[in-house]
Amino acid sequence: MDSQYKKVPISKGEMNAYDFTSETKPGWGRKEFLTKDDNFKQNFLIDNTLTIVCEVRFSTIRDAISNTLHHCKTTQLYPNTPLCDLSENFGQLLEHRELADVTLSVDGQEFPAHKVILSARCPVFAAMFKHDMKENGQNRIDIEDMNAETVVEFLKYVYTGKCDNLKNIAEGLLAAADKYGLNRLKMICAEELYKTLSVENAANILLLADMHGVKELKSESIKFIVAKFIEVFNSTAWKNIVLVHSNLVNEVYEALSLRTASNG
């Protein structure tokens, strides 16, 4: 490229291409493209800088080795590898009660389980079994704040990470998740409750979210109540909250005042 930023043909004759990785042929292309003469600086240097525009062409040489490697990369030894069935295996362990070493007792019903799995999944159970607590010595845990249906789903989630009956027991399962430190389950339950927000249950969901520290669900519940405040304030659930939970009532009224002020 000359001083006027024009491309300058600089090749001399027909160029030869060489393998630049070969020791016997160290060069690639011709060594001499442009003769450095008296006019070189004047014609090609701009602020003592030489700008070279070039076109590079290359090709890939395939041999038996490269073709073999290519074949290995584009095909699989086991194209139909079975999916991991760890969840199903643990589910069967819970269902068949094999090697169970602890029992959860709820409403007169007993649910055999495994300490090692409960400990691995729940920090509360882990602390319970690691320390010299009554439940650890008796291999029995009496649960008084959950019903049997909730315990069944709770254990199913602990063993498999799945919930089949979440829609019907999201409230009870949220409380269980909070008690036993299952944060993911807590979020799943909160998401389900958020989907079901209505005039009839908004006050109860607000109370539940406040009790178990689910800030996002609490915030959305307040927004819903403010948007439908006339209907919600006439509901039985809201009237019950007014009698007992004045702090929540104040938060809702504050949010309502801010909305009214912003609307002029």
Backbone hydrogen bonds in HBPLUS format (Angstrom, degrees):
<---DONOR---> <-ACCEPTOR-->    atom                        ^
c    i                          cat <-CA-CA->   ^        H-A-AA   ^      H-
h    n   atom  resd res      DA  || num        DHA   H-A  angle D-A-AA Bond
n    s   type  num  typ     dist DA aas  dist angle  dist       angle   num
A0002-ASP N   A0006-LYS O   2.91 MM   4  5.48 152.0  1.99 148.6 152.8     1
A0005-TYR N   A0002-ASP O   2.97 MM   3  5.33 152.2  2.05 120.8 120.8     2
A0003-SER N   A0043-ASN O   2.82 MM  40  5.61 136.3  2.01 151.8 149.8     3
A0022-SER N   A0019-ASP O   3.23 MM   3  5.68 167.7  2.25 115.2 118.6     4
A0040-PHE N   A0037-ASP O   3.17 MM   3  5.35 161.8  2.21 107.5 112.8     5
A0043-ASN N   A0039-ASN O   2.89 MM   4  5.90 159.7  1.93 153.6 158.8     6
A0044-PHE N   A0040-PHE O   2.89 MM   4  5.73 153.2  1.96 152.9 158.9     7
A0045-LEU N   A0041-LYS O   3.21 MM   4  4.92 148.8  2.32 117.2 125.2     8
A0046-ILE N   A0049-THR O   2.95 MM   3  5.09 174.2  1.96 141.0 140.9     9
A0049-THR N   A0046-ILE O   2.95 MM   3  5.09 140.8  2.11 100.6 112.5    10
A0067-ASN N   A0063-ASP O   3.00 MM   4  6.10 163.1  2.03 154.7 159.8    11
A0068-THR N   A0064-ALA O   3.06 MM   4  6.14 147.0  2.18 136.7 145.3    12
A0069-LEU N   A0065-ILE O   2.98 MM   4  6.29 161.3  2.01 155.1 159.6    13
A0070-HIS N   A0066-SER O   2.88 MM   4  6.04 158.9  1.93 147.8 154.1    14
A0071-HIS N   A0067-ASN O   2.97 MM   4  6.12 152.2  2.05 140.1 147.5    15
A0072-CYS N   A0068-THR O   3.07 MM   4  6.38 152.2  2.15 146.4 153.4    16
A0073-LYS N   A0069-LEU O   3.09 MM   4  6.36 146.4  2.21 147.4 156.1    17
A0074-THR N   A0070-HIS O   3.19 MM   4  6.39 143.5  2.33 148.1 156.5    18
A0089-ASN N   A0085-ASP O   2.91 MM   4  6.18 157.6  1.96 153.9 160.8    19
A0090-PHE N   A0086-LEU O   2.98 MM   4  6.24 162.7  2.01 154.8 158.1    20
A0091-GLY N   A0087-SER O   2.91 MM   4  6.10 150.1  2.00 143.1 152.4    21
A0092-GLN N   A0088-GLU O   2.93 MM   4  6.20 150.9  2.01 148.6 155.1    22
A0093-LEU N   A0089-ASN O   3.03 MM   4  6.31 146.8  2.14 140.8 150.5    23
A0094-LEU N   A0090-PHE O   2.99 MM   4  6.32 150.6  2.08 147.4 154.1    24
A0095-GLU N   A0091-GLY O   2.93 MM   4  6.15 158.0  1.98 145.0 151.8    25
A0096-HIS N   A0092-GLN O   2.86 MM   4  5.90 168.5  1.87 151.9 154.4    26
A0097-ARG N   A0093-LEU O   3.03 MM   4  5.74 123.4  2.36 128.9 141.3    27
A0101-ASP N   A0113-ALA O   2.98 MM  12  6.39 136.0  2.17 151.3 164.1    28
A0102-VAL N   A0113-ALA O   3.31 MM  11  5.37 143.0  2.46 139.8 135.5    29
A0113-ALA N   A0102-VAL O   2.74 MM  11  5.37 155.4  1.80 166.6 164.6    30
A0103-THR N   A0139-ASN O   3.12 MM  36  6.39 146.7  2.24 126.4 135.0    31
A0141-ILE N   A0103-THR O   2.79 MM  38  6.16 160.2  1.83 166.9 169.7    32
A0104-LEU N   A0111-PHE O   2.96 MM   7  4.97 170.1  1.97 128.5 131.4    33
A0111-PHE N   A0104-LEU O   2.79 MM   7  4.97 146.5  1.90 138.2 149.4    34
A0105-SER N   A0141-ILE O   2.79 MM  36  6.02 169.4  1.80 157.2 160.5    35
A0143-ILE N   A0105-SER O   2.96 MM  38  6.06 172.1  1.97 163.7 165.7    36
A0106-VAL N   A0109-GLN O   2.80 MM   3  5.20 161.3  1.83 154.0 159.7    37
A0109-GLN N   A0106-VAL O   2.74 MM   3  5.20 163.1  1.77 123.7 128.6    38
A0118-LEU N   A0114-HIS O   3.03 MM   4  6.28 173.6  2.04 163.2 165.2    39
A0119-SER N   A0115-LYS O   2.79 MM   4  5.86 158.6  1.84 151.9 158.3    40
A0120-ALA N   A0116-VAL O   3.02 MM   4  6.07 151.0  2.11 134.1 141.9    41
A0121-ARG N   A0117-ILE O   3.05 MM   4  6.18 146.2  2.16 147.9 155.9    42
A0122-CYS N   A0118-LEU O   2.84 MM   4  5.69 151.0  1.92 147.7 155.1    43
A0126-ALA N   A0122-CYS O   2.99 MM   4  6.23 158.0  2.04 152.5 159.6    44
A0127-ALA N   A0123-PRO O   3.02 MM   4  6.20 158.0  2.07 144.0 148.1    45
A0128-MET N   A0124-VAL O   3.04 MM   4  6.21 152.2  2.12 142.2 150.5    46
A0129-PHE N   A0125-PHE O   2.93 MM   4  6.15 158.5  1.98 157.0 160.3    47
A0130-LYS N   A0126-ALA O   3.04 MM   4  6.07 143.6  2.18 143.7 153.3    48
A0131-HIS N   A0127-ALA O   3.27 MM   4  6.18 142.1  2.42 140.6 147.0    49
A0133-MET N   A0131-HIS O   2.79 MM   2  5.65 128.7  2.05 112.6  96.3    50
A0136-ASN N   A0133-MET O   3.08 MM   3  5.30 123.4  2.41 100.7 114.8    51
A0137-GLY N   A0133-MET O   3.15 MM   4  6.53 155.9  2.21 154.1 160.5    52
A0138-GLN N   A0134-LYS O   3.02 MM   4  6.21 156.6  2.07 154.8 161.0    53
A0139-ASN N   A0135-GLU O   2.89 MM   4  5.57 121.9  2.24 134.4 146.5    54
A0151-VAL N   A0147-ASN O   3.08 MM   4  6.39 157.5  2.13 153.1 159.9    55
A0152-VAL N   A0148-ALA O   2.99 MM   4  6.25 155.7  2.05 152.5 158.2    56
A0153-GLU N   A0149-GLU O   3.31 MM   4  6.60 163.0  2.34 146.2 149.2    57
A0154-PHE N   A0150-THR O   2.80 MM   4  5.95 151.1  1.88 147.7 157.4    58
A0155-LEU N   A0151-VAL O   2.87 MM   4  6.02 168.1  1.88 154.5 155.9    59
A0156-LYS N   A0152-VAL O   3.03 MM   4  6.19 153.3  2.11 141.1 149.3    60
A0157-TYR N   A0153-GLU O   2.96 MM   4  6.17 152.2  2.04 143.8 150.2    61
A0158-VAL N   A0154-PHE O   2.98 MM   4  6.27 159.9  2.02 148.5 154.4    62
A0159-TYR N   A0155-LEU O   2.96 MM   4  6.14 157.7  2.01 152.7 157.1    63
A0160-THR N   A0156-LYS O   2.88 MM   4  5.83 154.3  1.95 144.8 152.5    64
A0161-GLY N   A0157-TYR O   2.67 MM   4  4.33 145.3  1.79 121.8 130.2    65
A0169-ILE N   A0166-LEU O   3.22 MM   3  5.40 136.0  2.42 102.5 114.2    66
A0173-LEU N   A0169-ILE O   2.91 MM   4  6.00 159.6  1.95 158.3 165.1    67
A0174-LEU N   A0170-ALA O   2.88 MM   4  5.91 143.3  2.02 140.2 149.1    68
A0175-ALA N   A0171-GLU O   3.26 MM   4  6.59 157.3  2.31 146.4 151.2    69
A0176-ALA N   A0172-GLY O   3.08 MM   4  6.36 155.2  2.15 143.0 149.8    70
A0177-ALA N   A0173-LEU O   2.84 MM   4  5.99 157.6  1.89 146.0 152.3    71
A0178-ASP N   A0174-LEU O   3.01 MM   4  6.21 154.5  2.08 147.2 153.5    72
A0179-LYS N   A0175-ALA O   3.00 MM   4  6.18 157.6  2.05 146.0 152.3    73
A0180-TYR N   A0176-ALA O   3.00 MM   4  6.16 160.2  2.04 153.4 157.4    74
A0182-LEU N   A0177-ALA O   2.87 MM   5  4.77 154.4  1.94 142.5 146.5    75
A0186-LYS N   A0182-LEU O   2.98 MM   4  6.20 150.8  2.06 148.9 158.3    76
A0187-MET N   A0183-ASN O   3.01 MM   4  6.30 150.9  2.10 147.2 153.4    77
A0188-ILE N   A0184-ARG O   2.97 MM   4  6.28 154.8  2.04 149.3 156.7    78
A0189-CYS N   A0185-LEU O   2.93 MM   4  6.15 163.7  1.96 153.6 156.7    79
A0190-ALA N   A0186-LYS O   3.02 MM   4  6.19 157.6  2.07 143.3 149.9    80
A0191-GLU N   A0187-MET O   2.92 MM   4  6.11 154.5  1.99 146.7 153.2    81
A0192-GLU N   A0188-ILE O   3.09 MM   4  6.39 153.7  2.16 144.7 151.4    82
A0193-LEU N   A0189-CYS O   2.94 MM   4  6.24 160.4  1.98 153.0 158.2    83
A0194-TYR N   A0190-ALA O   2.90 MM   4  6.07 151.5  1.98 146.6 154.6    84
A0195-LYS N   A0191-GLU O   3.19 MM   4  6.45 147.3  2.30 141.8 149.3    85
A0196-THR N   A0193-LEU O   3.07 MM   3  5.15 134.5  2.28  96.9 109.6    86
A0197-LEU N   A0194-TYR O   3.43 MM   3  5.45 171.2  2.44 105.9 107.4    87
A0202-ALA N   A0198-SER O   2.92 MM   4  5.51 133.5  2.14 152.3 158.1    88
A0205-ILE N   A0201-ASN O   2.91 MM   4  6.13 161.9  1.95 162.1 167.5    89
A0206-LEU N   A0202-ALA O   2.93 MM   4  6.07 152.5  2.01 144.9 152.7    90
A0207-LEU N   A0203-ALA O   3.04 MM   4  6.29 157.4  2.09 145.5 150.9    91
A0208-LEU N   A0204-ASN O   2.91 MM   4  6.14 159.5  1.95 148.3 154.2    92
A0209-ALA N   A0205-ILE O   2.87 MM   4  6.00 162.7  1.90 149.8 154.3    93
A0210-ASP N   A0206-LEU O   3.03 MM   4  6.19 153.1  2.10 145.1 152.3    94
A0211-MET N   A0207-LEU O   2.97 MM   4  6.16 159.1  2.01 150.7 156.2    95
A0212-HIS N   A0208-LEU O   3.13 MM   4  6.29 152.2  2.21 149.0 155.0    96
A0214-VAL N   A0209-ALA O   2.93 MM   5  4.89 158.9  1.98 144.7 147.9    97
A0218-LYS N   A0214-VAL O   3.00 MM   4  6.19 157.0  2.05 154.5 161.9    98
A0219-SER N   A0215-LYS O   2.90 MM   4  6.08 161.0  1.94 151.7 156.2    99
A0220-GLU N   A0216-GLU O   3.05 MM   4  6.30 161.5  2.08 148.5 153.1   100
A0221-SER N   A0217-LEU O   2.93 MM   4  6.03 148.2  2.04 142.6 151.5   101
A0222-ILE N   A0218-LYS O   3.03 MM   4  6.29 157.4  2.08 150.5 155.6   102
A0223-LYS N   A0219-SER O   3.07 MM   4  6.36 158.5  2.12 146.7 152.5   103
A0224-PHE N   A0220-GLU O   2.97 MM   4  6.17 155.3  2.03 143.4 150.0   104
A0225-ILE N   A0221-SER O   2.92 MM   4  6.18 162.7  1.95 151.0 155.6   105
A0226-VAL N   A0222-ILE O   2.91 MM   4  6.10 160.6  1.94 152.7 157.7   106
A0227-ALA N   A0223-LYS O   2.99 MM   4  6.17 152.9  2.07 143.7 151.1   107
A0228-LYS N   A0224-PHE O   2.99 MM   4  6.22 138.4  2.17 144.2 155.6   108
A0232-VAL N   A0228-LYS O   2.95 MM   4  6.08 173.6  1.96 165.5 167.5   109
A0233-PHE N   A0229-PHE O   2.86 MM   4  5.71 162.2  1.89 144.1 149.6   110
A0234-ASN N   A0231-GLU O   3.25 MM   3  5.40 142.2  2.40  98.7 109.3   111
A0235-SER N   A0232-VAL O   2.90 MM   3  5.18 162.6  1.93 113.5 119.2   112
A0239-LYS N   A0235-SER O   3.26 MM   4  6.53 160.4  2.30 146.2 151.4   113
A0240-ASN N   A0236-THR O   3.04 MM   4  6.33 145.8  2.16 148.8 158.0   114
A0241-ILE N   A0237-ALA O   3.12 MM   4  6.44 149.6  2.22 144.0 151.9   115
A0242-VAL N   A0238-TRP O   2.97 MM   4  6.26 156.7  2.03 154.3 160.4   116
A0244-VAL N   A0241-ILE O   3.13 MM   3  5.35 133.8  2.35 102.7 114.6   117
A0245-HIS N   A0241-ILE O   2.71 MM   4  5.19 154.6  1.78 148.1 157.1   118
A0249-VAL N   A0245-HIS O   3.29 MM   4  6.60 160.9  2.33 148.4 153.9   119
A0250-ASN N   A0246-SER O   2.91 MM   4  6.11 155.9  1.97 148.6 154.3   120
A0251-GLU N   A0247-ASN O   3.14 MM   4  6.40 150.6  2.23 140.1 147.5   121
A0252-VAL N   A0248-LEU O   2.99 MM   4  6.30 157.1  2.05 151.8 157.4   122
A0253-TYR N   A0249-VAL O   2.94 MM   4  6.21 163.1  1.97 152.0 156.7   123
A0254-GLU N   A0250-ASN O   2.87 MM   4  6.02 151.8  1.95 144.8 152.9   124
A0255-ALA N   A0251-GLU O   3.02 MM   4  6.24 158.4  2.07 144.5 149.8   125
A0256-LEU N   A0252-VAL O   2.88 MM   4  6.11 151.0  1.96 147.4 156.4   126
A0257-SER N   A0253-TYR O   2.86 MM   4  6.05 151.4  1.94 145.3 152.5   127
A0258-LEU N   A0254-GLU O   3.03 MM   4  6.29 156.8  2.09 148.2 153.9   128
A0259-ARG N   A0255-ALA O   3.06 MM   4  6.27 152.9  2.14 141.8 149.0   129
A0260-THR N   A0256-LEU O   2.96 MM   4  6.18 157.9  2.01 146.6 152.6   130
A0261-ALA N   A0257-SER O   2.90 MM   4  6.10 157.8  1.95 148.8 154.9   131
A0262-SER N   A0258-LEU O   2.98 MM   4  6.14 156.1  2.04 144.6 150.8   132
A0263-ASN N   A0259-ARG O   3.08 MM   4  6.25 139.1  2.25 141.3 151.6   133
A0264-GLY N   A0261-ALA O   3.12 MM   3  5.13 154.0  2.19  99.6 107.6   134
